[in-house]
Amino acid sequence: MKNTVTTTWKENMQFESDNPSKHTLTMYDASADNGDLVGYGPKALMLSSLAGCSGLDVVSLLKKMRAMVDDFTIEVVGELTEEHPKHYHTVTVDYHFYGTDFDEKKINKAVVLSVEKYCGVMEMFRKFATVKTNIYLHQK
């Protein structure tokens, strides 16, 4: 299966990129932002892709296990190298689950399956960075 995106220079330090779903997003260089640029930084967008990929897995797995939670967020922190080309050397993925009645065993299983088996973006990150994961359960 192939995915193709087309990215077009719009102006200054902004690019617009499409997606196989036909939606578009704007990327920009934050260091060139004088206050009027809107969009996403390419490196930060990689972290969003990682969270989205794993999050979709986890929600799907929890649904199949009949272990839904009230709310779920993922915080991803990427540490960049000091030298150019700057890239992520360490990435920490924190899974936060909120609710009143958790099935901790099923939540842990869903996250582990995503991290170790299903999330292709996680596997890509492992090729160039150390990936750490944590699970937090928050009672409402």
Summary of the structure (lengths in Angstrom):
residues: 140
radius of gyration: 17.3
end to end distance: 42.0
largest distance: 50.5
contacts: 361
relative contact order: 0.15
helix: 35%
strand: 34%
